Every structure is written in C-alpha cells, then in structure tokens.
Amino acid sequence: MTTITATVHNSEDVKLLQEVLNRFGIAYTINEETEEYAFTASELKSFRDTQKAFKQGKTTAKDWNEIQKDLNRAFH
C-alpha cells in the first residue's frame, strides 16, 4: 500500500481529483482544515464590544471554577 498526501487549495480541483480517484477505484480520505471560521459582522462586533468593556473595567472575567461548574451542569 502507498499513501500519497496532496494539498489542494481550490475546491474545484478537489472535485476533479475526486472524480479521477473514483474512476480508478482508488480509496481516499479528505481532511479539510477547520482553522478558517468565518465570523459574521455582528459576532465580530460583539467580540470587540466585550473586549472593550473588559479593558474598561466594566465587566470581569469569570473564575475558572465558575466556568467548570457551568460546564459540569451542562454536560453531566
């Protein structure tokens, strides 16, 4: 068995490569990077507003123990 790894940047090229591999009966897996997440303009504004409020001392960060309790309640 031989493994070939290729980095493809264009989604159209991915489709073409899949067609070729399918025609030759070659098994393959696709790993898409998830580092790129498109935030909406409103999400970005919310992040900036929260950051600004924190820097101005209008809000405080939660203690890790409080966060952990919230997570335990949500998932247990």
C-alpha positions in Angstrom: 0.0 0.0 0.0 1.2 3.5 -0.8 -0.1 6.7 0.7 0.0 10.0 -1.2 -0.7 13.3 0.5 -1.6 16.3 -1.5 -2.5 19.8 -0.5 -5.3 21.3 -2.7 -6.3 24.9 -2.3 -9.0 25.2 -4.9 -12.4 23.4 -4.2 -12.9 22.9 -8.0 -9.6 21.0 -8.1 -10.7 18.8 -5.2 -13.8 17.9 -7.1 -11.8 17.0 -10.2 -9.3 14.9 -8.2 -12.2 13.1 -6.5 -13.6 12.2 -10.0 -10.3 10.8 -11.1 -9.7 8.8 -8.0 -13.3 7.4 -8.2 -12.8 6.4 -11.8 -9.7 4.5 -11.0 -11.3 2.9 -7.9 -8.8 4.4 -5.6 -9.9 4.8 -2.0 -9.2 8.2 -0.5 -10.0 10.4 2.5 -10.4 14.1 2.6 -9.2 16.2 5.6 -10.4 19.8 5.4 -8.7 22.3 7.6 -11.0 23.9 10.1 -8.8 26.7 11.1 -10.7 29.1 9.0 -14.0 30.1 10.5 -16.0 32.9 9.1 -17.4 35.1 11.8 -20.4 37.3 11.0 -20.1 41.1 11.3 -22.4 41.0 14.3 -20.3 38.3 16.0 -17.1 40.3 15.4 -18.8 43.5 16.8 -19.9 41.6 19.9 -16.3 40.3 20.5 -14.9 43.8 20.1 -17.6 45.3 22.4 -16.9 42.6 25.1 -13.2 43.2 24.8 -13.6 46.9 25.1 -15.9 46.6 28.2 -13.4 44.2 29.9 -10.5 46.6 29.2 -12.5 49.5 30.6 -13.3 47.5 33.8 -17.0 47.4 33.1 -17.0 43.6 33.1 -14.8 41.0 34.7 -13.7 37.6 33.6 -15.3 34.5 35.2 -13.2 32.5 37.6 -12.2 29.1 36.2 -14.0 27.3 39.0 -17.3 29.0 38.0 -16.7 28.1 34.3 -16.1 24.5 35.3 -19.3 24.3 37.4 -21.3 25.6 34.4 -19.7 23.0 32.1 -20.4 20.2 34.6 -24.0 21.3 34.9 -24.4 21.4 31.1 -22.7 18.1 30.2 -23.4 15.9 33.2 
